[in-house]
Amino acid sequence: MIFDIQRYSTHDGSGIRTTIFFKGCPLRCAWCENPESQSYASELLYDSRKCIRCLECTKIAQDGQVTLRESRIAIERARITDPDVYRGVCPANALQVVGKKYGIEEIAGEIQKDLPFYRKSGGGVTLSGGEPYGQPRLLLQLLRLLKGLKIKVAVETCLQADWEHIEASLEYVDTFLADVKHTDSEKFQAYTGGNLPVILENLKRLGRSRPELVARVPVIPRFNDSVEEIRRIIEFAASQAKAREIHFLPFHVLGVHKYELIGRQYSFLNEVPGWDGRLEQYVHLAQARGLTANIGG
């Protein structure tokens, strides 16, 4: 289940890349900028600004799951068991299905379109999400294919996964872009629903493995945006043998509108606070600890 394939990407790794976004994530970060990535199932996305009231979607709907109410399309998402019946129905793309099951051959076809860019720029493929290790069988098949094509691979991961799945992938991955969100288990669980000890243990094991390891820290107000918390994160990252680089990712609200599109309410911060040089301060702290550091991916 994939929710996006982004070609000609210049983020999440070196050079020009193709980024494959796996759908489904074990975490529920309060600030998540891609809520459509969380569920492992396909979902309906509705943008009323694009709607032309053609009512094609209501004709497909069964038992009134999609209706017109007060000049607006109303969707009873809990009653829809197969969102795929709506795929391609809306001529204005106001109603879309996010998430699609791809075969390995389909994904390979998209990747091979960009082979000349990889060779020219030193780029490759980034497997992101959601969480790639949430679909370990697909991930491993894809990694083996990419290895056969001699394409460099980066995996972006939150590391909440069984180590056996990560270990099985090590020989195929060149770079891990690993989230290091916090070092306090209780706070981490409260804001993400995740199991921090599992994540940190996986990070330690990665630090002893072959692939390059880049630590990525989303800097989130109320969660980890303090000198004390960031310093502890830096210390942990710097203690890993393979970690030589750390990226600080600023909090933003660019994805807030997506919650409305998938019928969910966003309840975290709606405004970005002034950083007042704090991000630069965090970079200096990391550099003083011997890490290459920057702001952004």
N, C-alpha and C positions, 0 to 999 in steps of 0.2 A: 504494500500500500504506500504510494508515493503522493505527496501533495504539491510538489513543484519540481521542475527541472529548469534550472537557471543557467543559460549558456552565456558565454563571454563575461564571466564574473571576474572581478579583480580583487575580491575579498576572500578571506578564509583560506589563505595559503598564498604561495608565491606565484607570480606570473598570471596568465589568463587561464581561467578554470571553468569547468562545468560543475555546478553544485547540484547534487541530488538530495532532495529533502524527503526523508522518511517520515511517514505519518505515525503518530503515537509517541507518547512520552510518559515515563513513570512519575515525573514530578508535576506539581501544580503550583508553579511559582506565582506569587500574588501579582507580580508585575509583568507576566509573560506577554511579549509583544506579538506572538503568533499563536493565539488561542486555537486557531484551526489546526494546529499541529498536534494537539494534545490527545485527541481520541484516535484509536486505531481503526475506526470505521469512517467511511465517507460521510460527509455532512452537506446540508444545504446552506448556501450563502445567498442572502437576498439583499440587494441594494435598491432601495426605493427611489433613489435619484435617477436611476437608469430605466425604471419601469415605464412602459408605454401603455399599460393597461390593455394589452391584447388578449389576456385571459387564457393563453395557450396552456399555462401551467395548471389552471383550474380544470381544464378539460382532461388532463392526464390524471389528476388527483382522484383518489378513491375515498369514498365515504366522507367527503368534505375536509380532507386533510389540508388542502390549500383552497382558500376562498377569497372573494373580494368583500371587504367590510369597510364601509365608510370611505370608499374610493382608495382603499389601500389593500394590498395583498396581505392576508393573514395566514400564517403557517403554523399548524399544530405539530411541531417537530417530534414530540414524544410519541405520536401515533404513526410516524412514517418509519416503516421497517426496511424499505429499499429505496434510498435516495437516488440510486442510479436510474430509475425510470424517468427522472427529470433531466438527465444529462442531455444537453443540446436542444432542449425544448424551447427555451426562451430566445427569441430572435434578437433581443437587445442585451443579452447577457446580464440582465438584472438578477435572474435566478440561475445560480451555477452550482455544480456539484464539486466540492473540494475533496480530493482524495481519489486515486484511481489505482487499480491493480495493474501492474506492469509485469510483463515477462522479461527475463534477462535479455532476450534478443532485442526487445523494444528499447530498453535502456541503453544497450550497447550501440544501437543505431543512432541514438541521440548523441552519445559520447563521441562516436567516430566522426561526426560532423565537425568537431573542433580539434581533431588531431593536428592539423597544421599550426593552429594557435599554440598548442602545448609545446610543440617542437621549437617554435620561433621564440616563445617567451619564457620557457622553462616552467610552464604551468602544469596542470594536470586536473585531477578530479577530486572534489571534496564531497564526502558523504556526511550529511548533516541531518537535522530533524526539526522538531521531534527528537527522537533518540534512535540512531541507527541500530544499536544493540537490542532494541525492542523487537527487531525482526532479524534475529541472528542467522537464520538459514539463508534468507535473501542476501544479507550482508556478505556472508562468506562466499556465496556463489559469485556475487558481483566483484568481490576483491580478487578472486582467482582469475576471473575474466580480465580484469584490469592488469593483473600481473602478467598474463599472457600477452597483452598488448603493449607491455613495457611502459605503462602510464604511471606517473607518480601519483600517490594517493595520500590525502589527508582525511582524517576522521575527526569530526567535531562531536564531542560527547560530554554528557553530564556524569558519566561513569557509574550511574546506579544500574548495575548489570551484574550478572553472574560472571565471575572471573574466568570460568572455563570458556565462555564465548569470546571474551577479550583475548585470552591467551591463544585461542585458535586462529585469531586474525593477525597476530603480531608479525608473522613473516611476510605479510602482504602490505602492511601499512608503513609509509615513510615518515609521517608526522601525525601526532595526536594533538589536537587542539582541545585541551581538557579544561572544563569549568572548575574553578576553585572559588566557590561562592562564600564560604564561611568556615570557621573552625569550631564553632559552638553548636553542638548537636541539637540542643533544645530550640534555639532560635532558628536554626536551619529547618527543623521539622515544622515549626510553627508557620513559617513563611513559604515553605515549598512542599510540605508533606513527605519529604524524603528522609532517607536513612544515611546520615553523614558518615558514621563509622565504616559502612560498606564502601562509600565513595572514596574516603581517604585511604583505606587499605588498598583499593584498586589503584589509586594514584601512586602509592608507595611502590607497588609492584611494577607499574609502568616505569617508574624512575629507575628501576634496575633492568629494564628491557632494552632491546635494540633500537626501536624507533625514536626519532626526535620528539621531545615533549615541550609543548608551549602551554603555559598556564594562562587561562583567560578569566578575568575577574569582572563580572558585571557590577558596577558600583551603584548601589541602590539606596536611596534615602530611607532612613528608619531601619534598614536591614544591616548594612555593613559599611555605611559611609561615615567612618570615623578613623582617625589616625590609629587608635589602638587596635581596632578590628582589622584594618588593612595591613598594619604592621605584622599581626599574627599570621595573616594569609601569606604575606611575603615571606616570612620566616619559614613557614611550612613548605612553600613552593621551592625556596632556595635550598632546602635540605634534601631535595630529591636530586639524585645524581645526574639524571638526564635533562633536568629543567634548567635551561639557560636563558629563557625568554619569558616575559610576562606582558600581557596586554590588559589595559584597564578600559572597560567598555562602558561609556557613560549611559546612565538611565535616560530614556526618552519616552514620549507618549505617542509616537507615530503609529503604533498599532492599535490604539484605543478604539478607533472606529470599527475594527474587525469584530469586536465583541458584539456590537449591534448587528452586524451582518450575519453572524451565526446564531443570533437570538440569545445572547448571554449578556449579563451585566458586568461592567468593569468597576471594581470597587477599590482599586488602589489609587495612587496619586494621579491627579489630572494635570498637574503643572510640573515642569522641570525646575528645580531650585537653582539659584545662582551658585556656580561652583567655586567662585572666589579663589581660584588658583589651587584648589584642593587636589584636583587630578594631577596637576604638575607636581605637587608635593608628593603624591603617591609614587609618581615616576622616579623622583629623586630618591625616595626611600628604597625603592627596588634597585636602583642603580648603585646605591651605597652598599647594598647586599650582594653586589656582583652580577646582577641580572641585567640583560638587555630589556629595556622597558619602553612602551609607547602607549599612547591613548588611541583607542580604536583598534579594529582588527587588522 
